[in-house]
Amino acid sequence: MTILASVILDSVSTILLDTAKRTWPDSELLGYLNEALRATAFAKPDMYTVQTDVTPAAGVLQNLPTDGIALLDITRNTAGRKRVVTQVDEGLLEEANRFWPAATQQAEVEHFTADPRNPRRYRVFPPNDGTGSIEILYGATCPYINYAEQDLPVPESYQTALTDFVLSRAYSKNSKKQDLSKASYYMQQWAALLGLKSQGQVAVAPHVSQSPGI
């Protein structure tokens, strides 16, 4: 279930004691909300996901689309026999064949391997010939929110975290009233709700990448 951007903006204005929106107009708060969506997606790559078909580049190394933050899964080939694709640990591929990146290129992908330290890139086996098609699932940057009555493209469960982030940015503006402590408090609340970015990456990384050699 999604929520309107105005729900968060009105909540923020109420907490700021600015329901008339003179100090913090909606146009300003919308900018903070868009920043919140991007920062949250970076910390929690599974907040906003895209599932789509892509044509792999020729070779082993692959890149996510330009809006990609982190790879979550590759499910299957979408051309030919539509074979499923499995996750493997790169160490296992190396143990099986030290020269696997130089294997004969083909259109069909059998396995993929990913490293959470480099979340926008992944490798496929065998090396692709650039003509295949695979279905991937990845965390992406949220579309920009342009007006208050627009639906947010994220689950309602993120409402509190997004509100905290917007409040932090709003209080940062109000530094003349010594509200930097409030800005810091709400940013800490946002971080506590989401966890650190590294924890978000581990949560969505292929399990085999977390336990090399298993």
LOLUM-751715 format. One record per residue (C-alpha): x, y, z; residue in one letter. Coordinates in pm, 1 decimal. Layout:
// residues N
{pt {X,Y,Z},'a'}
...
//
This chain:
// residues 214
{pt {0.0,0.0,0.0},'m'}
{pt {139.6,341.5,-96.5},'t'}
{pt {85.6,688.2,48.4},'i'}
{pt {61.3,1039.6,-94.1},'l'}
{pt {360.9,1269.1,-58.5},'a'}
{pt {125.6,1520.0,107.5},'s'}
{pt {78.8,1283.4,402.9},'v'}
{pt {447.9,1315.0,489.9},'i'}
{pt {464.3,1685.5,409.4},'l'}
{pt {163.5,1764.7,632.2},'d'}
{pt {305.2,1553.6,913.9},'s'}
{pt {636.5,1735.6,892.0},'v'}
{pt {465.9,2077.2,889.7},'s'}
{pt {267.6,1983.9,1200.5},'t'}
{pt {579.9,1877.3,1390.9},'i'}
{pt {759.4,2195.1,1279.2},'l'}
{pt {465.3,2405.1,1408.9},'l'}
{pt {438.7,2548.8,1059.4},'d'}
{pt {98.9,2429.1,937.5},'t'}
{pt {61.2,2753.4,738.2},'a'}
{pt {381.3,2647.7,557.0},'k'}
{pt {536.8,2992.4,566.0},'r'}
{pt {884.8,2893.7,683.7},'t'}
{pt {896.0,2560.8,504.1},'w'}
{pt {670.5,2567.0,194.0},'p'}
{pt {572.7,2241.2,27.5},'d'}
{pt {809.1,2311.4,-261.8},'s'}
{pt {1103.2,2308.1,-21.0},'e'}
{pt {983.5,2004.2,170.5},'l'}
{pt {934.7,1816.7,-158.8},'l'}
{pt {1302.3,1869.9,-231.1},'g'}
{pt {1389.9,1721.3,107.4},'y'}
{pt {1150.6,1431.3,44.5},'l'}
{pt {1317.8,1347.7,-286.5},'n'}
{pt {1652.8,1357.1,-110.2},'e'}
{pt {1508.8,1125.8,155.9},'a'}
{pt {1390.9,877.0,-106.8},'l'}
{pt {1733.4,861.2,-267.2},'r'}
{pt {1923.6,835.9,58.9},'a'}
{pt {1689.5,564.3,183.3},'t'}
{pt {1717.7,365.5,-138.9},'a'}
{pt {2095.4,382.4,-105.0},'f'}
{pt {2075.6,246.4,251.0},'a'}
{pt {1801.7,-5.6,170.3},'k'}
{pt {1841.4,-117.2,-193.3},'p'}
{pt {1529.4,-332.4,-168.5},'d'}
{pt {1303.6,-30.9,-94.1},'m'}
{pt {1231.8,38.9,-460.7},'y'}
{pt {1294.3,-248.0,-701.1},'t'}
{pt {1278.3,-297.1,-1076.8},'v'}
{pt {1234.9,-630.9,-1252.6},'q'}
{pt {1315.4,-619.3,-1622.4},'t'}
{pt {1477.1,-804.3,-1912.6},'d'}
{pt {1824.9,-696.4,-2021.4},'v'}
{pt {2068.0,-802.9,-2290.2},'t'}
{pt {2404.4,-886.4,-2129.9},'p'}
{pt {2717.8,-725.4,-2265.2},'a'}
{pt {2962.6,-952.8,-2442.4},'a'}
{pt {3199.0,-1112.3,-2192.7},'g'}
{pt {3185.8,-1177.9,-1819.3},'v'}
{pt {3147.3,-839.0,-1649.1},'l'}
{pt {2800.5,-681.9,-1649.7},'q'}
{pt {2662.7,-348.7,-1527.2},'n'}
{pt {2320.2,-259.5,-1391.9},'l'}
{pt {2106.1,-5.5,-1580.3},'p'}
{pt {2184.1,358.9,-1505.8},'t'}
{pt {1918.6,382.8,-1231.3},'d'}
{pt {2051.5,71.5,-1055.0},'g'}
{pt {2182.5,74.2,-698.4},'i'}
{pt {2238.1,-294.6,-626.4},'a'}
{pt {2167.2,-628.7,-792.7},'l'}
{pt {1915.6,-842.3,-603.5},'l'}
{pt {1870.2,-1144.0,-828.8},'d'}
{pt {1889.2,-1287.7,-1179.2},'i'}
{pt {1601.3,-1529.1,-1222.6},'t'}
{pt {1614.6,-1680.7,-1570.8},'r'}
{pt {1700.4,-1651.3,-1934.8},'n'}
{pt {1411.8,-1498.1,-2125.7},'t'}
{pt {1517.4,-1624.5,-2467.4},'a'}
{pt {1579.0,-1971.5,-2604.2},'g'}
{pt {1505.6,-2250.0,-2355.5},'r'}
{pt {1439.2,-1996.0,-2076.1},'k'}
{pt {1677.9,-2175.0,-1843.7},'r'}
{pt {1684.7,-2059.0,-1480.5},'v'}
{pt {1997.0,-1880.0,-1359.4},'v'}
{pt {2157.2,-1974.1,-1027.4},'t'}
{pt {2376.9,-1777.8,-789.0},'q'}
{pt {2721.8,-1919.0,-720.3},'v'}
{pt {3024.1,-1807.4,-524.9},'d'}
{pt {3303.9,-1680.8,-745.6},'e'}
{pt {3550.4,-1887.8,-545.1},'g'}
{pt {3367.5,-2204.5,-646.6},'l'}
{pt {3385.6,-2107.2,-1012.7},'l'}
{pt {3758.4,-2050.3,-976.2},'e'}
{pt {3809.0,-2384.8,-804.8},'e'}
{pt {3617.9,-2563.3,-1079.9},'a'}
{pt {3801.3,-2385.4,-1362.1},'n'}
{pt {4078.4,-2130.5,-1316.3},'r'}
{pt {4022.7,-2010.1,-1673.0},'f'}
{pt {3641.8,-1980.8,-1666.8},'w'}
{pt {3637.8,-1612.1,-1779.5},'p'}
{pt {3801.1,-1729.8,-2104.5},'a'}
{pt {3538.4,-1996.1,-2174.1},'a'}
{pt {3349.8,-2000.8,-2501.8},'t'}
{pt {3092.0,-1724.8,-2516.0},'q'}
{pt {2726.6,-1820.6,-2549.7},'q'}
{pt {2386.5,-1653.4,-2538.1},'a'}
{pt {2248.9,-1849.8,-2243.4},'e'}
{pt {2352.6,-1762.0,-1888.1},'v'}
{pt {2388.9,-2049.7,-1641.3},'e'}
{pt {2522.9,-1880.5,-1326.8},'h'}
{pt {2599.4,-1536.9,-1190.8},'f'}
{pt {2821.4,-1417.2,-912.0},'t'}
{pt {2806.7,-1084.4,-726.9},'a'}
{pt {3018.6,-902.3,-471.7},'d'}
{pt {2832.1,-675.2,-224.6},'p'}
{pt {3136.8,-445.4,-220.0},'r'}
{pt {3067.1,-364.3,-586.7},'n'}
{pt {2685.9,-379.3,-595.3},'p'}
{pt {2630.7,-224.7,-940.3},'r'}
{pt {2834.0,-490.9,-1120.0},'r'}
{pt {2807.9,-867.5,-1152.3},'y'}
{pt {2962.2,-1151.6,-1353.9},'r'}
{pt {2795.1,-1420.0,-1562.1},'v'}
{pt {2901.1,-1770.6,-1660.2},'f'}
{pt {2966.3,-1868.0,-1923.9},'p'}
{pt {3083.1,-1541.4,-2079.4},'p'}
{pt {2796.3,-1398.4,-2281.2},'n'}
{pt {2814.5,-1336.7,-2653.8},'d'}
{pt {2606.0,-1021.4,-2628.7},'g'}
{pt {2291.3,-1171.7,-2778.9},'t'}
{pt {2124.6,-1326.3,-2475.0},'g'}
{pt {1836.6,-1197.2,-2264.3},'s'}
{pt {1799.1,-1236.5,-1887.2},'i'}
{pt {1546.1,-1126.1,-1626.2},'e'}
{pt {1706.5,-928.2,-1346.4},'i'}
{pt {1578.2,-778.9,-1022.0},'l'}
{pt {1760.8,-478.7,-883.1},'y'}
{pt {1723.6,-195.6,-636.4},'g'}
{pt {1686.2,134.8,-817.1},'a'}
{pt {1673.7,509.9,-762.1},'t'}
{pt {1315.2,624.8,-701.2},'c'}
{pt {1137.6,838.7,-962.6},'p'}
{pt {1131.4,1207.4,-876.5},'y'}
{pt {825.2,1335.4,-686.3},'i'}
{pt {702.7,1658.9,-846.3},'n'}
{pt {393.1,1750.9,-646.6},'y'}
{pt {231.5,1687.2,-309.3},'a'}
{pt {-64.2,1483.4,-436.1},'e'}
{pt {162.0,1227.2,-603.4},'q'}
{pt {181.4,868.3,-480.4},'d'}
{pt {516.4,767.1,-335.6},'l'}
{pt {661.7,464.8,-520.1},'p'}
{pt {754.6,290.4,-193.9},'v'}
{pt {566.2,88.5,69.4},'p'}
{pt {375.9,272.1,341.4},'e'}
{pt {608.6,115.7,599.5},'s'}
{pt {874.9,373.4,505.7},'y'}
{pt {658.8,668.6,613.0},'q'}
{pt {821.5,721.8,951.8},'t'}
{pt {1177.1,695.6,820.3},'a'}
{pt {1108.6,940.2,537.4},'l'}
{pt {940.7,1182.1,777.3},'t'}
{pt {1244.3,1173.3,1007.3},'d'}
{pt {1481.1,1249.1,720.5},'f'}
{pt {1273.4,1545.7,599.2},'v'}
{pt {1253.5,1681.4,954.6},'l'}
{pt {1630.8,1658.3,986.7},'s'}
{pt {1681.2,1860.7,669.9},'r'}
{pt {1419.9,2116.7,775.5},'a'}
{pt {1576.4,2168.2,1118.3},'y'}
{pt {1919.5,2205.1,955.9},'s'}
{pt {1784.7,2512.7,776.9},'k'}
{pt {1667.6,2657.3,1107.8},'n'}
{pt {2017.0,2666.0,1260.7},'s'}
{pt {1978.2,3024.9,1387.4},'k'}
{pt {1734.6,2892.1,1645.2},'k'}
{pt {1990.4,2631.5,1753.1},'q'}
{pt {1790.6,2344.3,1605.3},'d'}
{pt {2096.8,2152.2,1485.3},'l'}
{pt {2052.0,1917.0,1779.3},'s'}
{pt {1703.6,1834.5,1649.7},'k'}
{pt {1844.4,1787.5,1299.3},'a'}
{pt {2098.9,1541.0,1435.8},'s'}
{pt {1833.7,1361.7,1644.1},'y'}
{pt {1600.3,1300.9,1349.8},'y'}
{pt {1884.1,1186.2,1126.0},'m'}
{pt {1981.7,935.5,1392.9},'q'}
{pt {1620.4,820.1,1408.6},'q'}
{pt {1621.7,770.3,1030.5},'w'}
{pt {1943.4,569.6,1049.3},'a'}
{pt {1815.8,360.8,1340.0},'a'}
{pt {1503.3,264.8,1146.4},'l'}
{pt {1690.3,161.9,835.1},'l'}
{pt {2023.4,36.7,962.3},'g'}
{pt {2352.5,139.3,810.8},'l'}
{pt {2413.9,110.1,438.4},'k'}
{pt {2647.5,-184.5,485.8},'s'}
{pt {2375.5,-375.6,668.0},'q'}
{pt {2135.8,-304.5,382.0},'g'}
{pt {2385.6,-440.2,130.4},'q'}
{pt {2439.3,-760.4,327.8},'v'}
{pt {2062.7,-809.6,352.1},'a'}
{pt {2020.5,-819.1,-25.0},'v'}
{pt {2353.4,-971.0,-129.0},'a'}
{pt {2355.9,-1329.5,-263.6},'p'}
{pt {2404.1,-1560.1,32.7},'h'}
{pt {2696.1,-1735.8,-131.5},'v'}
{pt {2883.5,-1405.8,-147.4},'s'}
{pt {2862.1,-1372.4,230.0},'q'}
{pt {3023.4,-1711.3,290.8},'s'}
{pt {3300.9,-1761.5,35.3},'p'}
{pt {3370.9,-2122.3,-49.6},'g'}
{pt {3043.0,-2259.1,87.3},'i'}
//
